[in-house]
């Protein structure tokens, strides 16, 4: 595989912006929808990446490159776009009666790109490698946190997860620290894909630097990385001749970095490119059509979270006033007037139990909001500190935050508001005074209890890092729900009760439930995504 970290004849940042001119030329010469795709060996998918990503390790568990993981890496299992679980490297998963021990069996046909068999030792080693602190996997807790011995690897005191035992090349046994009826679902994602451990893991247990850039056959997906120029932001994948699933329909996938959303939209509208990694603009449907943004609703939602450790969010009356002062119907129209995302009233969505008939949404009540602010310990808008947002990192985020700020100005008289993309962009005392975080929450499994465990439980990163939130009753309900079998109605009922209690703590402004957009032109088939943000069946991608 060709790799290059120096700028040669590839596309530079400046060149990427200049390519926008090519879009206008194509439209002028050939009409709207013209495609410029040169392919000698078959169909080529030309896609745009929104960043010049320097780290393409499949083991990071997040970031922009993660959205392409399924193209070149196989996972233990995966979900279809509608939430049905599918076997992949693993074909069987059998729990003990108490849901503490799980026996896992491998697909006997599973192979790496070099043609060698994927073994149980590779599965165990891939999970351990993803758990190593040096790997810096962003979401490995969602997969392995319940496994006995995981904590010792995660904190760096061990390199072996004692709860994962290789029985033979085809089977392994996983022992959990506590019962988990849906553990098998936690494995159905690309957070810790299966890589060839003999190549990817060093003698010290850590990841071999840039193992994924070498032509060593260490990956296992339907495509292999043929070339990567990280400085120019160009990557090329070609079919994996040893893939153990269906043969890919595409001859190549060419990914090019274009940071500017306007330029990227122009290039897509012209037909010069057919797909995008993640394009989030308020006018995506008007610009590129409903098919481009269409997709399944996934268990992820976006909200504006309040930090109770920072004034004035320490006063629940202020929090309630800030919520009731916002017309949330107007909020979704300001940010996604034509979709694809839809307004939501609650934390969780797209999981069984998300539609709770007893849940009462926050109303839009400016008069009540004014009264609450006057009754608060701050007495009115003039005594409030500046309200600061972070996470305002896309045009749609900015449109939503500005709409909220304007609602506060009109309905509460609040004028001191600031907003930044990232927390570290504030300086001095401001950095420690942020009260409002725009961020997503969700789950990689279609389960209400898991959704809330990662969103509002006091042990979640969202509760500790953004809200400074703890409610013992909420925690107890979520803990009880997680212990119930997946088909027990009480699992859902307990989660719903926890969400209702959280609602009355006035901790957030609900925004939208997320559609996992195709981000592909109407003539591109097979680009449907799942709740893991992955292309469900990349081998099936084709261009009409």
CORNOR-V445122 format. One record per residue. RES is the residue in one letter. NEAR is the number of other ideal C-beta (glycine too) atoms within 10 Angstrom. Layout:
res: {RES:RES}
near: {NEAR:NEAR}
This chain:
res: {X:X:X:X:X:X:X:X:X:X:X:X:X:X:X:X:X:X:X:X:X:X:X:X:X:X:X:X:X:X:X:X:X:X:X:X:X:X:X:X:X:X:X:X:X:X:X:X:X:X:X:X:X:X:X:X:X:X:X:X:X:X:X:X:X:X:X:X:X:X:X:X:X:X:X:X:X:X:X:X:X:X:X:X:X:X:X:X:X:X:X:X:X:X:X:X:X:X:X:X:X:X:X:X:X:X:X:X:X:X:X:X:X:X:X:X:X:X:X:X:X:X:X:X:X:X:X:X:X:X:X:X:X:X:X:X:X:X:X:X:X:X:X:X:X:X:X:X:X:X:X:X:X:X:X:X:X:X:X:X:X:X:X:X:X:X:X:X:X:X:X:X:X:X:X:X:X:X:X:X:X:X:X:X:X:X:X:X:X:X:X:X:X:X:X:X:X:X:X:X:X:X:X:X:X:X:X:X:X:X:X:X:X:X:X:X:X:X:X:X:X:X:X:X:X:X:X:X:X:X:X:X:X:X:X:X:X:X:X:X:X:X:X:X:X:X:X:X:X:X:X:X:X:X:X:X:X:X:X:X:X:X:X:X:X:X:X:X:X:X:X:X:X:X:X:X:X:X:X:X:X:X:X:X:X:X:X:X:X:X:X:X:X:X:X:X:X:X:X:X:X:X:X:X:X:X:X:X:X:X:X:X:X:X:X:X:X:X:X:X:X:X:X:X:X:X:X:X:X:X:X:X:X:X:X:X:X:X:X:X:X:X:X:X:X:X:X:X:X:X:X:X:X:X:X:X:X:X:X:X:X:X:X:X:X:X:X:X:X:X:X:X:X:X:X:X:X:X:X:X:X:X:X:X:X:X:X:X:X:X:X:X:X:X:X:X:X:X:X:X:X:X:X:X:X:X:X:X:X:X:X:X:X:X:X:X:X:X:X:X:X:X:X:X:X:X:X:X:X:X:X:X:X:X:X:X:X:X:X:X:X:X:X:X:X:X:X:X:X:X:X:X:X:X:X:X:X:X:X:X:X:X:X:X:X:X:X:X:X:X:X:X:X:X:X:X:X:X:X:X:X:X:X:X:X:X:X:X:X:X:X:X:X:X:X:X:X:X:X:X:X:X:X:X:X:X:X:X:X:X:X:X:X:X:X:X:X:X:X:X:X:X:X:X:X:X:X:X:X:X:X:X:X:X:X:X:X:X:X:X:X:X:X:X}
near: {14:11:14:15:12:9:13:9:9:18:19:16:16:8:15:24:15:12:19:18:11:14:22:13:13:21:17:10:9:13:10:9:14:16:15:16:15:6:14:7:9:13:18:18:27:22:22:27:23:19:14:17:19:10:13:20:22:30:26:21:23:14:13:16:20:23:20:27:27:28:28:25:24:28:26:26:20:23:23:14:19:12:18:10:16:14:15:23:24:23:17:12:19:12:18:13:7:10:18:18:18:21:14:24:16:24:18:11:11:22:17:27:24:16:10:15:15:25:20:22:14:26:25:19:24:26:26:23:26:26:28:21:12:12:21:15:24:14:18:24:18:19:23:27:16:19:23:17:18:24:15:15:25:19:10:12:9:17:17:13:23:13:19:24:14:16:12:10:14:16:17:22:16:25:17:21:14:11:18:21:19:18:21:22:21:22:26:25:26:28:28:27:25:27:27:22:19:14:17:23:23:13:7:9:18:16:22:16:9:14:20:24:18:13:14:17:17:24:27:31:28:27:25:24:26:16:17:21:20:20:17:22:25:19:26:19:25:18:20:27:9:14:21:18:18:11:10:26:18:24:14:20:25:17:23:21:25:27:15:14:19:13:18:25:22:22:26:27:21:23:21:21:26:25:22:27:20:14:21:20:20:20:15:26:19:11:18:21:15:13:16:26:23:19:20:20:21:25:25:21:24:22:22:23:24:27:20:19:14:17:16:20:22:16:18:16:18:25:22:20:29:28:23:24:25:26:18:22:10:15:23:20:15:19:26:25:12:13:15:19:21:13:17:22:14:22:24:28:22:22:23:16:20:23:10:18:5:7:13:11:12:17:10:18:17:16:10:14:24:18:14:23:28:14:14:19:11:19:11:14:17:10:12:24:13:12:23:21:23:23:22:22:14:19:17:21:22:17:20:26:24:16:19:28:20:14:23:23:15:12:21:23:13:21:13:14:18:15:19:18:15:10:15:9:12:16:7:7:7:14:14:10:16:19:24:25:20:24:17:14:23:23:24:26:27:23:25:28:30:26:28:29:21:22:25:29:23:15:14:19:14:21:23:13:13:24:23:16:22:14:18:8:11:22:18:12:24:28:15:16:25:22:16:19:11:17:8:13:10:12:23:20:16:24:30:22:18:28:24:16:13:25:20:11:17:21:25:27:23:23:25:24:22:24:20:23:25:24:26:28:23:15:13:21:14:19:25:21:21:26:27:23:22:25:26:20:20:25:21:17:24:16:21:8}
